[in-house]
Amino acid sequence: MSGNFDTNPPQPPNLDPDAIELVQRNQQHASFAGHESDPETLRAAGGTPPPEGIDPATIALVEDVPPDGGYGWVIVAAVFLINVNTWGINSAWGIFMEQYIRENTFPEASHFEYALVGGLSVSLALILGPIISAIQKTLGTRYTMVLGSLMIFGGLFSASAASRVWHLFMSVGLCMGFGFGLLYIPAMGLLPPWFSRHRSLALGLATAGAGGGIAWNLITGKLLSVSGLKWTWRILALVSIAFNILCAFLCRERPISSSTGSLKRRSFNIRDFGRTQVLLILLWGFITEFGYVSLWYSLPSYATSIGLTPSQGSVVNAMLSLGVGVGRPLVGALSDRFGRINLALFCCSSCAILCLTLWILARSYAGLIIFALAAGAGGGCFWSTVNPILAETVSLAESSAIFGTICFALVIPTTFGEAIALQLVKGGDGINKFIPSQIFVGCTFLGGTALLMLLRSWQICEIERKSEGMGSGQHEQGHKRSGEESRTEEDLEQGVMASGRSAGVAVLGELRSSAAGMWSPRKLFVARRV
């Protein structure tokens, strides 16, 4: 197509969010109107031409359109197995801990130290997110995942030789935790570029593997009684490396076409925390993770406080895991149909209502099981929707690094959520001692609901702005847009630096704008799939 532009710009096309997702995510690429706009060139590069009827001259960038399936489903299966053999195995630590305490394997160890070993593996996997992104940039995704698989194997196998409790800190806490991060964080970043319409379903199916903790708990309990403590660790190590290495080689990145070549993967950037949409997503995960972790540790104790047996309390906790395994694919499928932010908003608000009503009123075994299933399905919506939401609110190429940045910030709630849950129920008597914990969990999900409403209004404003911007056209090739015409995040940062204002002031300004839109009836109640 010729690089000349029509002097009469076309009228704004009537696009839905899916069409807008295929075009101009970032208006700073004004050179697209050359040879890259040729449909055959785009197809050869792995991209997709703009929708029919839309003049490429009005488009600054056509982003890669994922195949929405194909080999992507193989990667979904691989990431599912990775979740089973990382967080699923990690959930079996409670079985080992009970064995160590019952047999007094390490007399010098306290219950708190045992609990810290399990928490350390989760916290370390998240806190190393920025470092893991840098390693991934250097070694590549596949070899980073292979390195993580080897470290998980080393941690599990060396735990079988532990003769002091600090050996468990080094093997299960440090080595396994680092391995979890090296394997899990790159794997979760692989899926969004392969999917568009079915992106949330794919992420939901993949993250449902975390519900594999039910199977690993049963397998670990049986192995401990049949094979003993040492061989149980070794068998888990051999099974994990077999699956994880296989999955690492099955996973592969989808190539970025020439039209998106400028959006290379990058490592941790502190400025990511100053981007409005990233800040809202981060705060949503930070607040709700406090409630989610507290829920996991409070529910079994609450079950025994209402007269249920410890075994029934374990079943209630297992139903919470079952809700996670079943609910995440369901949430993913529905969010592809009704919008990712919309479904996350619905799940977060529903979980807040459940915690403040059904959980407080639940006094029977059946009622608590119903609550556990519903809370498991909705309470973990952050992990099943965060990657698709990032892919929509930032670019696909940036989503993996920003996901690592968000994981870094979630270390605090994952580390101290259990301590807060224990402190809130301390000193009370009977059922009433759990009311502060129940109110706390419900309020965290209410806070997450408010943040998602802000994010939804921000996204609607962005969609409207892009739709209007595509209709304005470009009057000459390579023309530089002013800061008012292109409100990209990079332009915002440059404008802030040029004017001498702090990035925090600019972010607060955008947040005020989003808040104003949130309370606008048109933004709050508009029926739009976002």
C-alpha positions as CSV (number, residue, x, y, z in Angstrom):
1,M,0.0,0.0,0.0
2,S,1.2,3.5,-0.8
3,G,2.6,5.6,2.0
4,N,0.5,8.6,0.9
5,F,-2.4,9.5,3.1
6,D,-5.9,10.7,2.1
7,T,-6.3,14.3,3.0
8,N,-9.8,13.5,4.2
9,P,-9.5,11.4,7.3
10,P,-12.1,8.6,7.6
11,Q,-14.9,8.6,10.1
12,P,-14.3,6.7,13.4
13,P,-15.0,3.0,12.8
14,N,-17.4,1.3,15.1
15,L,-15.2,-1.2,16.8
16,D,-15.8,-3.5,19.8
17,P,-13.0,-4.2,22.2
18,D,-11.9,-7.3,20.3
19,A,-11.3,-5.2,17.1
20,I,-9.6,-2.5,19.1
21,E,-7.3,-5.1,20.6
22,L,-6.1,-6.0,17.0
23,V,-5.1,-2.4,16.3
24,Q,-3.2,0.6,17.7
25,R,-2.4,-0.4,21.3
26,N,0.3,2.3,21.2
27,Q,0.0,5.3,18.8
28,Q,3.7,6.2,19.0
29,H,4.5,3.8,16.1
30,A,3.7,6.3,13.3
31,S,5.8,4.5,10.6
32,F,3.4,1.6,10.1
33,A,1.9,3.0,6.9
34,G,4.9,1.8,4.9
35,H,5.6,-1.7,3.7
36,E,4.5,-3.2,7.1
37,S,0.9,-2.3,6.3
38,D,0.9,-4.7,3.4
39,P,-1.4,-7.7,4.3
40,E,0.9,-10.3,2.8
41,T,3.9,-8.9,4.6
42,L,2.0,-9.0,7.8
43,R,0.9,-12.6,7.4
44,A,4.4,-13.7,6.5
45,A,5.7,-12.1,9.7
46,G,3.2,-13.8,11.8
47,G,0.9,-10.9,12.3
48,T,-2.6,-10.1,11.1
49,P,-3.8,-7.3,8.9
50,P,-6.3,-4.8,10.2
51,P,-10.0,-5.7,10.2
52,E,-11.7,-5.3,6.8
53,G,-13.0,-1.8,6.1
54,I,-10.4,-0.1,8.3
55,D,-7.8,2.0,6.4
56,P,-4.3,1.0,7.6
57,A,-3.4,4.7,7.3
58,T,-5.4,5.4,10.4
59,I,-3.6,2.7,12.4
60,A,-0.3,3.4,14.1
61,L,0.3,-0.2,15.1
62,V,-1.4,-3.5,14.4
63,E,-0.3,-5.8,17.2
64,D,0.2,-9.5,16.7
65,V,-3.1,-11.3,16.6
66,P,-2.8,-14.7,18.4
67,P,-3.9,-17.9,16.7
68,D,-6.3,-18.4,19.6
69,G,-5.5,-22.1,19.8
70,G,-3.4,-24.5,17.8
71,Y,-0.1,-25.2,19.6
72,G,-1.3,-22.8,22.4
73,W,-3.4,-25.7,23.8
74,V,-0.3,-27.8,24.2
75,I,1.3,-25.0,26.2
76,V,-1.9,-24.8,28.3
77,A,-1.5,-28.5,29.1
78,A,2.2,-28.0,29.9
79,V,1.5,-25.1,32.2
80,F,-1.3,-27.0,33.9
81,L,1.2,-29.8,34.7
82,I,3.8,-27.2,35.9
83,N,1.2,-25.9,38.4
84,V,0.5,-29.4,39.5
85,N,4.1,-30.1,40.1
86,T,5.0,-26.8,41.7
87,W,2.2,-25.4,43.9
88,G,0.6,-28.8,44.1
89,I,3.7,-30.4,45.5
90,N,4.2,-27.4,47.8
91,S,0.8,-27.9,49.3
92,A,1.9,-31.4,50.4
93,W,4.4,-29.7,52.9
94,G,1.6,-29.8,55.5
95,I,1.7,-33.6,55.4
96,F,5.4,-33.7,55.9
97,M,5.2,-31.1,58.7
98,E,2.7,-33.2,60.5
99,Q,5.0,-36.2,60.2
100,Y,8.0,-34.3,61.5
101,I,6.0,-33.0,64.5
102,R,4.4,-36.3,65.3
103,E,7.7,-38.2,65.3
104,N,9.7,-35.4,66.8
105,T,12.3,-35.7,64.0
106,F,14.0,-32.4,64.9
107,P,13.6,-31.8,68.7
108,E,15.0,-28.3,68.5
109,A,12.5,-27.2,65.9
110,S,9.3,-25.3,66.8
111,H,6.0,-25.3,65.0
112,F,6.6,-21.8,63.9
113,E,9.9,-22.8,62.2
114,Y,8.1,-25.6,60.3
115,A,5.4,-23.2,59.2
116,L,8.1,-20.7,58.1
117,V,9.7,-23.4,55.8
118,G,6.6,-23.8,53.8
119,G,5.9,-20.0,53.6
120,L,9.5,-19.3,52.6
121,S,9.2,-21.3,49.4
122,V,6.1,-19.3,48.3
123,S,7.6,-15.9,49.3
124,L,10.9,-16.6,47.6
125,A,9.3,-17.6,44.4
126,L,7.5,-14.2,44.3
127,I,10.1,-11.9,45.7
128,L,12.6,-13.0,43.0
129,G,10.2,-12.1,40.2
130,P,12.4,-9.2,38.9
131,I,15.6,-11.2,39.1
132,I,13.9,-14.1,37.3
133,S,12.8,-11.8,34.5
134,A,16.4,-10.7,34.1
135,I,17.6,-14.3,34.0
136,Q,14.9,-15.1,31.5
137,K,16.0,-12.3,29.3
138,T,19.6,-13.6,29.4
139,L,19.1,-17.4,29.2
140,G,15.8,-17.5,27.3
141,T,12.5,-18.9,28.5
142,R,13.2,-22.6,27.9
143,Y,16.5,-22.8,29.7
144,T,15.3,-20.7,32.6
145,M,12.5,-23.2,33.1
146,V,15.0,-26.1,32.8
147,L,17.1,-24.5,35.5
148,G,14.0,-24.1,37.7
149,S,13.2,-27.8,37.2
150,L,16.7,-28.9,38.3
151,M,16.5,-26.7,41.4
152,I,13.1,-28.1,42.4
153,F,14.6,-31.6,42.0
154,G,17.6,-30.7,44.0
155,G,15.5,-29.2,46.8
156,L,13.2,-32.2,47.0
157,F,16.0,-34.8,46.8
158,S,18.2,-33.1,49.4
159,A,15.3,-32.8,51.8
160,S,15.5,-36.6,52.1
161,A,18.9,-36.2,53.7
162,A,18.0,-33.4,56.1
163,S,19.3,-34.0,59.7
164,R,18.7,-30.5,61.0
165,V,15.8,-28.2,60.6
166,W,18.0,-25.6,58.9
167,H,18.6,-28.2,56.2
168,L,14.9,-28.0,55.4
169,F,15.2,-24.2,55.2
170,M,18.0,-24.6,52.6
171,S,16.3,-27.4,50.6
172,V,12.6,-26.9,50.8
173,G,12.6,-23.2,51.5
174,L,15.4,-21.7,49.5
175,C,16.2,-24.2,46.7
176,M,12.6,-25.2,46.0
177,G,11.3,-21.6,46.3
178,F,13.9,-20.3,43.8
179,G,13.1,-23.2,41.5
180,F,9.3,-22.5,41.7
181,G,9.9,-19.0,40.6
182,L,12.2,-19.9,37.7
183,L,9.6,-22.4,36.4
184,Y,6.3,-20.8,37.2
185,I,6.8,-17.1,36.4
186,P,8.1,-17.6,32.8
187,A,5.5,-20.3,32.2
188,M,2.6,-18.0,33.1
189,G,4.0,-15.4,30.7
190,L,3.9,-17.7,27.7
191,L,0.2,-18.1,27.4
192,P,-1.3,-14.6,26.7
193,P,0.5,-14.2,23.2
194,W,-1.1,-17.5,22.0
195,F,-4.7,-16.5,22.7
196,S,-7.1,-13.6,22.2
197,R,-10.8,-14.5,22.6
198,H,-10.0,-17.7,24.7
199,R,-7.2,-16.1,26.7
200,S,-9.0,-16.2,30.0
201,L,-10.2,-19.8,29.5
202,A,-6.6,-20.9,28.7
203,L,-5.3,-19.2,31.8
204,G,-8.1,-20.6,33.9
205,L,-7.3,-24.1,32.7
206,A,-3.6,-23.7,33.2
207,T,-3.9,-22.3,36.8
208,A,-6.4,-24.9,37.8
209,G,-3.3,-27.2,38.1
210,A,-2.8,-25.6,41.5
211,G,-5.8,-27.6,42.7
212,G,-3.6,-30.7,42.1
213,G,-2.6,-30.3,45.8
214,I,-5.6,-32.6,46.6
215,A,-3.9,-35.4,44.7
216,W,-0.4,-34.7,46.0
217,N,-1.7,-34.7,49.6
218,L,-3.3,-38.1,49.1
219,I,-0.2,-39.5,47.3
220,T,2.2,-38.1,49.9
221,G,0.2,-39.6,52.8
222,K,0.1,-43.0,51.2
223,L,3.8,-42.9,50.3
224,L,4.8,-41.9,53.9
225,S,3.0,-45.0,55.3
226,V,4.4,-47.4,52.6
227,S,7.9,-46.1,51.6
228,G,8.9,-43.9,54.6
229,L,10.0,-40.3,54.9
230,K,13.2,-40.3,52.9
231,W,11.9,-42.3,49.9
232,T,8.8,-40.2,49.7
233,W,10.9,-37.1,49.2
234,R,13.0,-38.9,46.5
235,I,9.9,-40.2,44.7
236,L,8.4,-36.7,44.6
237,A,11.8,-35.4,43.3
238,L,11.9,-37.9,40.5
239,V,8.3,-37.4,39.4
240,S,8.6,-33.6,39.5
241,I,11.7,-33.5,37.3
242,A,10.3,-35.9,34.8
243,F,7.1,-33.8,34.3
244,N,8.8,-30.4,34.6
245,I,11.6,-31.1,32.1
246,L,9.1,-32.4,29.6
247,C,6.8,-29.4,30.0
248,A,9.8,-27.0,29.8
249,F,10.7,-28.4,26.3
250,L,7.0,-28.4,25.2
251,C,6.7,-24.7,26.1
252,R,7.8,-22.2,23.5
253,E,7.4,-18.5,22.9
254,R,5.3,-17.2,20.1
255,P,7.5,-15.1,17.8
256,I,6.9,-11.4,17.7
257,S,6.2,-10.1,14.2
258,S,8.0,-7.2,12.6
259,S,5.1,-4.9,13.4
260,T,5.7,-5.4,17.0
261,G,9.4,-5.8,16.9
262,S,10.0,-2.6,19.0
263,L,8.2,-4.1,21.9
264,K,11.0,-6.4,23.2
265,R,10.8,-8.2,26.5
266,R,12.4,-6.2,29.2
267,S,13.3,-6.9,32.8
268,F,12.1,-5.2,36.0
269,N,11.5,-1.4,35.7
270,I,10.7,0.6,38.8
271,R,8.6,2.9,36.6
272,D,6.1,0.1,36.1
273,F,4.7,1.0,39.6
274,G,3.9,4.5,38.4
275,R,1.6,3.4,35.5
276,T,-2.0,3.8,36.5
277,Q,-3.3,0.5,35.3
278,V,-0.3,-1.5,36.7
279,L,-0.7,0.3,40.1
280,L,-4.5,-0.6,40.2
281,I,-3.8,-4.2,39.4
282,L,-1.0,-4.4,41.9
283,L,-3.1,-3.0,44.7
284,W,-6.0,-5.3,43.8
285,G,-3.8,-8.3,44.1
286,F,-2.0,-7.0,47.2
287,I,-5.2,-6.3,49.2
288,T,-7.2,-9.4,48.2
289,E,-4.2,-11.7,48.7
290,F,-4.2,-10.8,52.4
291,G,-7.8,-12.1,52.6
292,Y,-7.2,-15.1,50.4
293,V,-4.3,-16.4,52.5
294,S,-6.2,-15.7,55.7
295,L,-9.1,-17.6,54.4
296,W,-7.0,-20.7,53.7
297,Y,-5.5,-20.8,57.2
298,S,-8.7,-19.8,59.1
299,L,-11.2,-22.2,57.6
300,P,-10.0,-25.5,59.1
301,S,-9.8,-23.9,62.6
302,Y,-13.3,-22.4,62.2
303,A,-14.6,-25.8,61.3
304,T,-13.4,-27.3,64.5
305,S,-14.7,-24.3,66.5
306,I,-18.3,-25.1,65.4
307,G,-18.1,-28.7,66.6
308,L,-16.8,-30.4,63.5
309,T,-14.0,-33.0,63.8
310,P,-10.4,-32.4,62.5
311,S,-11.0,-34.8,59.6
312,Q,-14.1,-32.9,58.6
313,G,-12.1,-29.7,58.8
314,S,-9.6,-31.2,56.4
315,V,-12.4,-32.1,54.1
316,V,-13.7,-28.5,54.2
317,N,-10.2,-27.3,53.3
318,A,-10.0,-29.9,50.5
319,M,-13.3,-28.5,49.1
320,L,-11.7,-25.0,49.0
321,S,-8.9,-26.6,46.8
322,L,-11.6,-28.3,44.7
323,G,-13.3,-24.9,44.2
324,V,-10.1,-23.5,43.0
325,G,-9.5,-26.4,40.5
326,V,-13.1,-26.3,39.1
327,G,-13.7,-22.5,39.4
328,R,-10.7,-21.2,37.6
329,P,-11.5,-22.7,34.2
330,L,-15.1,-21.7,34.6
331,V,-14.2,-18.1,35.5
332,G,-11.8,-18.1,32.5
333,A,-14.5,-19.3,30.1
334,L,-17.1,-16.8,31.3
335,S,-14.6,-13.9,31.3
336,D,-13.8,-14.5,27.7
337,R,-17.5,-14.1,27.0
338,F,-18.4,-11.2,29.3
339,G,-15.1,-9.5,29.8
340,R,-12.0,-10.2,32.0
341,I,-12.3,-7.2,34.3
342,N,-16.1,-7.6,34.5
343,L,-15.8,-11.2,35.7
344,A,-13.0,-10.4,38.1
345,L,-15.2,-7.6,39.5
346,F,-18.1,-10.0,39.9
347,C,-16.0,-12.7,41.6
348,C,-14.4,-10.3,44.0
349,S,-17.6,-8.7,45.0
350,S,-19.4,-12.1,45.4
351,C,-16.6,-13.4,47.6
352,A,-16.9,-10.3,49.8
353,I,-20.6,-10.9,50.2
354,L,-20.0,-14.6,50.9
355,C,-17.5,-13.9,53.6
356,L,-19.6,-11.3,55.3
357,T,-22.8,-13.3,55.2
358,L,-22.6,-17.1,54.6
359,W,-19.3,-17.7,56.4
360,I,-20.4,-15.8,59.5
361,L,-23.7,-17.6,59.5
362,A,-22.4,-21.1,58.6
363,R,-22.9,-23.4,61.6
364,S,-23.1,-26.8,59.9
365,Y,-20.9,-29.1,57.9
366,A,-23.0,-28.8,54.7
367,G,-23.1,-25.0,54.9
368,L,-19.4,-24.7,55.4
369,I,-18.7,-27.0,52.4
370,I,-20.9,-24.9,50.2
371,F,-19.1,-21.8,51.3
372,A,-15.7,-23.4,50.7
373,L,-16.6,-24.4,47.2
374,A,-18.0,-21.0,46.3
375,A,-15.1,-19.1,48.0
376,G,-12.5,-21.3,46.3
377,A,-14.0,-20.6,42.9
378,G,-14.2,-16.8,43.3
379,G,-11.6,-16.0,45.9
380,G,-8.6,-16.9,43.7
381,C,-9.9,-15.0,40.6
382,F,-6.8,-12.8,40.8
383,W,-4.4,-15.6,39.7
384,S,-6.7,-16.8,36.9
385,T,-7.4,-13.3,35.4
386,V,-4.3,-11.2,36.1
387,N,-2.4,-12.2,33.0
388,P,-5.3,-11.7,30.6
389,I,-6.1,-8.3,32.2
390,L,-2.4,-7.3,31.9
391,A,-2.4,-8.4,28.2
392,E,-5.4,-6.0,27.6
393,T,-4.2,-3.0,29.7
394,V,-0.5,-3.1,28.7
395,S,1.1,-4.8,25.7
396,L,1.6,-8.5,25.3
397,A,5.3,-8.1,25.1
398,E,5.4,-6.3,28.4
399,S,2.9,-8.4,30.3
400,S,5.4,-11.1,31.4
401,A,7.9,-8.7,33.0
402,I,5.1,-6.7,34.7
403,F,3.6,-9.9,36.0
404,G,7.0,-10.6,37.7
405,T,7.0,-7.0,39.1
406,I,3.5,-7.6,40.6
407,C,4.6,-11.0,42.1
408,F,7.4,-9.1,43.8
409,A,4.9,-6.8,45.5
410,L,2.8,-9.8,46.7
411,V,5.5,-11.1,48.9
412,I,4.2,-9.2,51.9
413,P,0.6,-10.6,51.9
414,T,1.8,-14.2,51.2
415,T,4.4,-14.0,54.0
416,F,2.3,-12.3,56.7
417,G,-1.2,-13.3,55.8
418,E,-1.0,-16.4,57.9
419,A,0.3,-14.4,60.9
420,I,-2.5,-11.9,60.6
421,A,-5.1,-14.7,60.5
422,L,-3.7,-16.3,63.6
423,Q,-3.5,-12.9,65.4
424,L,-7.1,-12.0,64.6
425,V,-8.5,-15.1,66.2
426,K,-6.2,-14.9,69.2
427,G,-7.8,-14.4,72.6
428,G,-11.4,-15.0,71.8
429,D,-13.7,-17.8,72.9
430,G,-15.9,-20.1,70.7
431,I,-17.2,-19.1,67.4
432,N,-17.2,-15.3,68.0
433,K,-13.4,-15.2,68.1
434,F,-13.5,-15.7,64.3
435,I,-15.7,-12.7,63.5
436,P,-12.8,-10.2,63.3
437,S,-11.0,-12.5,60.8
438,Q,-14.2,-13.0,58.8
439,I,-14.8,-9.2,58.6
440,F,-11.2,-8.6,57.7
441,V,-11.3,-11.1,54.8
442,G,-14.6,-9.7,53.6
443,C,-13.3,-6.1,53.7
444,T,-10.2,-7.1,51.7
445,F,-12.4,-8.4,48.9
446,L,-14.5,-5.2,49.1
447,G,-11.3,-3.2,48.7
448,G,-10.4,-5.3,45.7
449,T,-13.9,-4.6,44.2
450,A,-13.4,-0.8,44.5
451,L,-10.0,-1.1,42.7
452,L,-11.4,-3.2,39.9
453,M,-14.2,-0.6,39.4
454,L,-11.5,2.1,39.0
455,L,-9.6,-0.2,36.6
456,R,-12.8,-0.8,34.6
457,S,-13.5,2.9,34.2
458,W,-9.9,3.5,33.2
459,Q,-10.1,0.8,30.5
460,I,-13.4,2.1,29.1
461,C,-11.8,5.6,28.8
462,E,-8.9,4.0,27.0
463,I,-11.1,2.1,24.6
464,E,-13.1,5.3,23.8
465,R,-9.9,7.3,23.4
466,K,-8.4,4.8,20.9
467,S,-11.7,4.5,19.0
468,E,-11.7,8.3,18.6
469,G,-8.0,8.4,17.8
470,M,-8.3,5.9,14.9
471,G,-10.9,8.0,13.3
472,S,-8.8,11.1,13.2
473,G,-6.3,9.7,10.6
474,Q,-2.8,10.7,9.8
475,H,-2.3,13.6,7.4
476,E,1.4,12.8,6.5
477,Q,3.7,9.9,6.8
478,G,6.0,9.9,9.8
479,H,4.3,13.0,11.3
480,K,5.1,13.3,15.0
481,R,2.1,13.4,17.3
482,S,1.9,15.9,20.1
483,G,1.6,14.8,23.8
484,E,-2.1,15.7,23.7
485,E,-2.7,13.4,20.7
486,S,-0.8,10.4,22.0
487,R,-1.3,9.7,25.7
488,T,1.0,6.7,25.8
489,E,2.6,5.8,29.1
490,E,6.1,6.7,27.7
491,D,4.9,10.1,26.6
492,L,3.4,10.6,30.0
493,E,6.7,9.8,31.7
494,Q,8.6,12.1,29.4
495,G,6.1,14.9,29.9
496,V,6.4,14.5,33.7
497,M,10.2,14.7,33.5
498,A,10.2,17.7,31.2
499,S,7.9,19.7,33.4
500,G,9.7,18.8,36.6
501,R,6.7,17.2,38.2
502,S,7.0,13.9,40.0
503,A,5.5,10.7,38.5
504,G,3.4,10.3,41.6
505,V,1.5,13.6,40.9
506,A,0.7,12.4,37.4
507,V,-0.5,9.0,38.6
508,L,-2.7,10.7,41.3
509,G,-4.1,12.9,38.5
510,E,-5.0,9.9,36.4
511,L,-6.4,8.1,39.4
512,R,-8.6,11.1,40.2
513,S,-9.8,11.0,36.5
514,S,-10.6,7.3,36.9
515,A,-12.4,7.9,40.1
516,A,-14.5,10.6,38.5
517,G,-15.4,8.2,35.7
518,M,-16.1,5.4,38.2
519,W,-18.9,7.4,39.9
520,S,-20.2,8.6,36.5
521,P,-23.5,6.6,35.9
522,R,-22.4,6.2,32.3
523,K,-19.1,4.6,33.2
524,L,-20.4,2.7,36.2
525,F,-23.4,1.0,34.7
526,V,-22.5,1.0,31.0
527,A,-22.9,-2.5,29.6
528,R,-19.5,-3.0,28.0
529,R,-17.3,-6.1,27.8
530,V,-13.9,-5.2,29.2
